[in-house]
Amino acid sequence: MTDRSKIARYFPILAWGRTYTRPTLEADLLAAVIVTIMLIPQSLAYALLAGLPPEVGLYASILPLVAYAIFGTSRVLAVGPVAVVSLMTAAAVGTLNLDSTTDYIAAAVALAFISGVILTGMGLLRLGFLANFLSHPVIAGFITASGILIATSQLKHIFGVSAHGHTLPELLISLIAHLPEINLYTLLLGGAAMGFLFWTRKGLKPLLARLGVPARLADVLTKAGPVAAVAATTLAAYAFDLGDKGVAIVGEVPTGLPPLTLPSFTPGLWSDLFLAALLISIIGFVESVSVAQTLAAKRRQRIDPDQELIGLGTSNIASALSGGYPVTGGFARSVVNFDAGAQTPAAGAFTAIGIALAAMFLTPLLFFLPKATLAATIIVAVLSLVDLSILRHAWGYSRVDFAAVATTIALTLGLGVEVGVSAGVVLSIGLHLYKTSRPHVAEVGLVPGTQHFRNILRHTVKTTPHLVSLRIDESLYFANARYLEDYVYDRVVCDQPITDVVLMASAVNEIDLSALESLEAINTRLKEMNIRLHFSEVKGPVMDRLKRSHFLEELSGDIFLSQYDAWDRLTAPTEAPSKITA
């Protein structure tokens, strides 16, 4: 790899920037306008969800987008505050029992910085594969439970009460206890905003189409629904003095660009936040890469997961340095960015300019913005994440996966997001170990008139009493080595005159040292029973590894190129076996 290609690998902007054209600029600018309209109310709302002042959401939507434009590999991923990460931030910082808003913000900034360092370090070490340890059922369960938690946590702003809690039972008990304190003005305002936002999602675009509005303009107007809700409810709160009638409003929002800040490097704070930062990093990366890969495939593009770690890491560091909190790639806004025609990450940089202009000139207009409107924005956004149908699908397909989904949902709702996602990681790894520790082993026979071998329990096949052919449908390693030993021993202890056992290894991609020792034990045990052990269809890399040991020299039988060769040789009237290497 040349020095130029090495630099381009870490700075993808050098690749797409060289071919940037005027039509690409126009497409990126249009996409940026649409995403900016969507992102302004979302940023304010997600900051509220994280327990932070609303301007922090804007701060987290400026420099992170610029950093991702430089270091990210997805052409359309839109980085910024998202619902799940905001909830995890609230859960992590909320447990510190901090006395002031300033300390709370400082902890959120430190959380973003730690997360950024973790992600960047993983990217430099090319550890993107670690995200694969979170299975899709577990991720689906966690996101569904998080959506329910988030929506429930925002009901207090819709009702105008001061309920608290980080788990579903705590939230529900607190909400029920405070029901007599409901503010009717807040409830009417929040309910109206929520109803309007639900309608704009489903009904506005078809209505505009019937009125003859061009498709692109109709799409922009639909995405501007939250902005319209913010404007209308803010005017209502101002005109009718709703703040004096118990409706919680945002109040003064500082005007100007985010201040450059340094995160706290207090060892105790880092120790308290490290686990939460690690979990936020993993969840954020999995969510971001899933969206990026899906959208890239639609345009026959590709992303580099390891470089994505660096892109997200630098985005979080940039967020911390500008007074923000943890960010990642958002599903909804990335899809909007894609549909709006964004061609390069420059669209994100232009969106950052739009958010910066809003922070500089529009924040005084937000003084009378009801918090109920922001809560309605969050509820409408996160309910799209809730997919309880995954339980039905998992039950019908795999009871093990159903148990993983159900357990993740139950733990997240009952014990909180950190416990839920931690359990998800453990469950994902545990499920893999469980499934592979009991590999499928099929006894196979010859399909008449062919050279193919199939499971004797599923097909009509030819077998012979003295030959046992076992197909191993899994790589062999420490967790399943003893299972294979027991399976072979159980099979050969019978009244049949067994003289040969063939292990068909077509699905075996690796044999570790523990499994090799088990194979040696099987070979020795069968030899004592006057049964020869053979192998067939051993893959080249596996054979290369076996040749480095003494196993082949001690093997009582042969290595056959194909299972049919083994059958043909071992069922012949007279045998003259010789070692055959694959």
N, C-alpha and C positions, 0 to 999 in steps of 0.2 A: 504494500500500500504506500503510495507516494505521500509526501508531506501535505500536498494540496488536498488529496482525498481524505487524509486523516482530519484535516481542519474542517472540510466540508461535512464529515461525519458528525462532528460535534456542533457545527453551525449550519443546519439545514437551510437557513436563509440564503446562504451563498449559492445553493443549488437552484432554488426557484427564483431567486432575485435576478439571476443573469438573464432570464427569459421573460421578465416582467414587461407587459405591453399595456398600451392605452385601453384596449377593450377589457383586459384583466383588471385594470385599475377601476374602470367604471363598474364592473360587476362587484368588486370588493367593496366599493363605496356604497352601493345600493344595499348590499347585505349588511354592512355596518350600520346603516341608518335603521334598518328593521330590527336588528339585534339590540341596538342601543335603546330603542323605544321599549323593547321588552325587558331589557336588563335593569333599567333605572328603578322601576317599582319592585322588581325581584330583589335587587341588591339591598334596598331599604328593608324589605320584608324579611329576608334571610338573616340580616344583622339582628333584627328583633328576635328571631327564632334562636339565635346564638346567645341572646341575652346582652347584646352590645348596642350602643347608640347607633342610630340609622346611618350616620355618615361613614361609619366603619365599613358598611357594606359597599358604599361607593369607593372608598379607598382600596378595598380588596378587588375592585373591578377595573383598575387603571394600569398600574405597573405590571401586575401579573400577566395581563394580556400582551403587553409589549415583550415581556421575557419569553412567553410561549411563542410569539411570532419569530423570535430569534432562534430558539433552541428546539421547538416542537417539530414533529414530522407530519402531523395530520394537517391537511389543507383546510379543513372546515371545523375542527374542534374548537368550541368556545369555552374558554376557561373563566372561572369566577366562583362566587359563593354558590353552593348547592344545598338542598334541603338536608340530606342525610349528614353531610359533613358539618353543617351548622348545628344540627341536633347533637352530634358527637362532641362538638366544641362546647356547647352548653353543658353537657353532662360532665366533660373533663374538667372544665374550669369551675363549674358549680360546686364540685366536691372539695374545692380548696378553701371554702368558707372565707372568702376575701371581704375586707371591710368596706372598700370604696370602689367606685366605678373605675377610677384610674388604675387601681391594682388589677381589676378584672380585665381591663383592656390590655394591660401589660402582660398578663398571663396568656391571653389569646394571641398576642403578637409573638410571644415566646413559643407558643404551641405551633404557630405557622412556621417559625424559623427552624425548630427542631424537625418538624415534618419535612421541610425543604432539604435539610441536611441529610436526613435518612434517605429520601427519594434520590437525591443527587448521588449520594454514595452508592446506593444500589445500582444506579445507572452506570456509574464509572466501573463498577465491579461486574457489570453485565448480569445482574441477578433478576432480570425481568421474569424469568421462569418461575420464581417463587410464588407469583400470583396464581399459578395453576393449582396451588394447594387448596385454594378455595373453590369448591365445586359449585356448579351453577345452581343446583337445588338449594344449597345453603345461602348463596348470595340472594337468590330470589326470595327465600324466606326472611332473610334479614331486612331486605329493602321493603318488603310488604309490611313487616312488623314496624319498621321505622316510620313508614307512611302513616300507619294507624296512630302511632305515638305522637307524631308531629301534628296531625290533624286534631287529635284530642287535646294536645297542649295549647293549641291556639283558640280553643273554645272559650277560654277565660277572657280573651280580648273581645270575642263576639258578644259574650254575656256582660262584659264590663265588671268582672269580679277578679279577686286576687288569689286564684287557686294556684297551688304549687305541686311539684312532684316530678320524678324522673322515670317512673314506671306507670303502666296503665292502671293498676289498682290504686296507687297513690293519687294519680290525676283524677280518676273518677270519684274517689272518696272526697277529695278536696273540692271538686266541682259541686257535688251534691250538697256538701256542707255549706257552700256559699251561695246556693241557688236563691235564698231569700234576698240576697243583695243585688240581684240582677238590675241593671240600668236599662230601662225600656228604650231610651233614645239610642243607646249603644247597640242594643239588640236589633232595633229596626234598621239602623244604619249598616251594621255588619251583615245582617240578613239580606238587605237589598243589594249590597255590594257583591255578596256571594252568589245570589241569584243572577245578577247581571253577568258576572264572570262565567258562570256555568253556561248561560245562554250564548255569550259571545263565542265560546269554544265550539258549540254545537250548531247554533242557529243563525249567527250573524252572516257567515260567509255564504250559505245558500240564499239568504234573503238578498244580499248585495248582488249575487249572480242573477236572481230573478229581476232585479231592478236595472240590470244591464251594466253594472259597474265592471270595468276590466278586471281580469283575474288577478293580476299582480297588485293592483290597488286594493282590491277586496282582501287580499292576503295581508297587506300592510295594515289595513284598518282593523282586521281581526286580531292581529298581534298587538295592536294598540289598545285593546280592550282594557287591560289593567291601568294604562295611563288615563283613559277616560274615567275609570272608576275613581282613581286618585283625584283627578281634577274635580269631578262632580261632588264627591264627598267632602273634599277640602273646602270648596265654595259653600256647601251646605253648613259645614261646621262654623265657618266664618260668618255667614249671613244670619244664622239663627243662634249664635253664641252658645253652641253646643258644649264647648269647653266648660262653661259655667254651669252646665246642667249635668255634669258628671261624666261626659264623654272624654275618654283619655285621648289626648292629642300628642303628636310628636314633639312639638315645642321648637325651640331655637335649634337650628342645625348650622354648625359652623360653615362659613363660606370660604372657598379657596381650595387649592390643591392639597393633597395629603402631605403632612409633614414628614420629612425624612427622619426615621427613628432607628435606634439600635435596640435590639431585644435584650431582655435581662439575661445575664449569664450566671445568675445565682444557682449554685449546685443543687440546693434543696428544691428549688422550683423545677429545674430540669429533671431531677429524679422523680418528682411527683407527676410530671407531664409526659415522661418518655414513653410509657406503655400506651397511653392514649394517642400520642403522636404516631407511634408505630402502627396502631390499628387504623387511624385516620389515613395514614399513608397507603396502607394495603388496600383498604376499601376504596379510597379515592382513585388509586391507580387501576384497580380492577374495573370500576365503573367507567373511568375515562377511556381505557384501552378498548373495552367492549364497544363503546359508542364509536370511537375512532376507527376501529377495524370494520365495523358494520358499514359506516358511511364511505370509507375508502374503497371497500369492495364494490360499491355501486358505481364507482368511477374507474374501476380497474386500477386503483392506486394501491400502495402499500405503506404501512407504517413500521417503524423500528421500535419494538417495545422497550429495548434498553435505552434508546435515545428519548423515548417518551418519559421514562423515569427522570432523565435529566431535565427535560422540558417542564414537567410538573414540579420537580424539585426547585428549579430556579424561579418558577412562578411563585411558589410558596415563600421562598427567600425574599423575592421582590415584594410580596404582600407584607411580610414582616417589616421590611425596611421602609414601608410607606404607611405603617400604622394599621394594616389589615389583619385578617385572620385566615385560617387554612382554606385553600381553594382547590378545585379540581375541574375536570371537564364535565359540563352539565349536559344531560341528555336532551332536554327540551330545547335549550337555546342552540345546541349544536345542530339539531335537526332543522331548526328555523334558519340557521346560518347556511346549511346545505341547500334547503329549499329556496332560499333567497338568491342563490347563485354564487356564493363565495367561491373564489378560485384558489386563493392562497391564504396563509396565515396573516397576511397584511390586513385582511378584513378585521381581525382581532385588534390589531394596532389602531385602525381607524375607529373601531368601537371604543377603545380606550380614550381616544381624543374626544369622542362624543360624551362619554361619562365625565371626563375632566371638565368639559365645558358646562355640563350640568352641575358639577360640584362648585364651579366658580360663579355661576349666574342664577341657577334655579333654586338653590337650597332655601333662600328666604321665603319662597312660595310654599314651602312644606310645613310652615309653622303650625297651621291649623289642620294638617293631615291627621285623620283619626287612625289610631292604632288598629281599630277594628277592620279598617280597609286593608291594611297590610296583612292582618291575620286571615282575612278572606282570600287574599292573593295566595298566601301560603297553602291554605286548605285546598283550594281548587287545583293548585299545582301538584301537591303531593298525593292527592287521591288517585291520580293517574298512575302512581307507583304501586298502589295496592292491587295485588292480583292473587286473590284467594283461590282462583281456579287451579293454581299450581298444586294445591293439596289434592284435588280430585285427580289431576293428571298423574301426580306421583303415586297415588294409591293404586291407580289402575295399571301403572307400568312397573313400579318397583316399591315394595314395602320398605326396603332399606332406605331408599331415597325419601319416601314419605316420612319415615321416622326422623330423618335429618331435617327436612323442611319444618315439620311440626315442632320438633324440639327447638330449633332456632327461633321460630316465631314465638313459642311459649316463653323461652328464656329472655328474649329481647323485650317482650311485653311485660313480663313479670319481674325481671331483675334489672332491666336497663340495657342500653345499647352496648356498653363496653363488655358486659357479661355475655350478651347475645353474640357479638362478633367474635369474641374470644372462643366461645363455645363452638361457633361456626368453623373456626380454623381447626380446632381440635377434632370436631366431627368429620371435617373433610379428610383430614389425615387418617383418622380412625377408620372411616369407611373404606378408604383405599387399602389400608392394611388388612381390614376384615375380608374384603372381597378377594384380595390377592393371596391371603393366607390360606384360603380354601379354594385352590384353583380347580377349574373344571377339568376332570380327567375322564376321557371316554375310551371304552374298549371298542376297537374298530375291527371290521372285517372287510373282505373284498367284495365289491359290488360285481355280481356275475357279468361276464362279458366285457369288463373294463379293467383299468389299472387303478381305479379309485377306491379309497377306503372310507367307510362311514360308520357312524355309531351303531352298534349292534342293537340298541334299544329303539332306534328310530327307523332303521332300514332293514330290508331283507338282504343279508350278506352271507358270504361263505366264511366259515371259521374251521379251525382244526383243534382237537382237544389238547395237543401237546404244545401249541403256540398261543401265547397271550400278547396281543398288540395293544398298547395303551398310548393314546394321543394326549399330550400335555398341552393345555391351552393357556399357558401363562409362563412368563419368565420365572426362573427358579432363584429364590433368594432366602435369606435367613428366616423370614416369616412363614414360608410355606414348605421349607425343606422337610421338616418332620412329618407334615401332612402327606407328602408324596411317599415317604418311607412307609408309613402306616398303610397307605392305600395299596402299595405293591405287596406288602406282607399279607394283608387281608385277602388279596386276590389269589395268591399262589397257594395259600393254605386251604386246600380242597382235595377232593377225591380224584381229580383229573390227573392224568400222567403228564404234567407240564414239564417240558425240558428246556423251553426257551421263552424269554420275555423280551419284547422289543418296545423301547420307548420312542415313540414318534415325536420328534422335537421340532416340527415345522413352525410352531408358534412360540418357540423358546428363543428370545432375543438376548438373554444374558443368563449366566450361571455364576453366582458369587461363591465365595470361599465356603460359606456355611452349606450351601447347596451341594458343592463339590464333595464336601465331607460326607453328606448324606448319600450321595451317589456311590461313594466308595463303600459306605456301610451296606447299601443295598447290594452292591456287587459281591461283597464278602459273604453276606448272609445267603444270597442265592447260590453262590458257589458251594457253600456248605450243604445246600439242599440239592446239589447236582443240577442246578438250573443255570443256564447261561444267560447273561444280560447283554442285549444288543441295543444299538441306537440307529435311527434312520432320519434322513432329511435334516441333519444338523447344519445350521447356518455357518457360513464361513467365519465370521468374527467369533462365534462361540467355539468353533473348532480350533481357531488360532489360540484361544485362551486355554482350551483343554490340552493342547500340545505342550504348553509350558509346564504342565504338571506330570506326575507319574501315573495318572489315572488310566490313560490309554494303554500303557504297558501292562497294567494289572487287570484290565478289563477281560472278563472271561469270554465274551463274545466278540462281535464284529461291529463295524460302523458301516452302514449301507447308504448309498447315495439316495435311494428312494425307498418308500415303504413297500412298493411292489417288488423291488430287488430282494428285500428281506423275506417277503412272502415266498417268492419264487425259489430262493435258495433254501429256506428253512423247511419248506413243505416238500422239497424234492425227495425221491426215494433214497438217494444216496447223497450225502453232503460232503463237500470238501471246502469247508469255510476258510477264508483268509481275510486278513485285515484289509478293509477298503476305506479309504479316507475320503471325506466329502471335499 
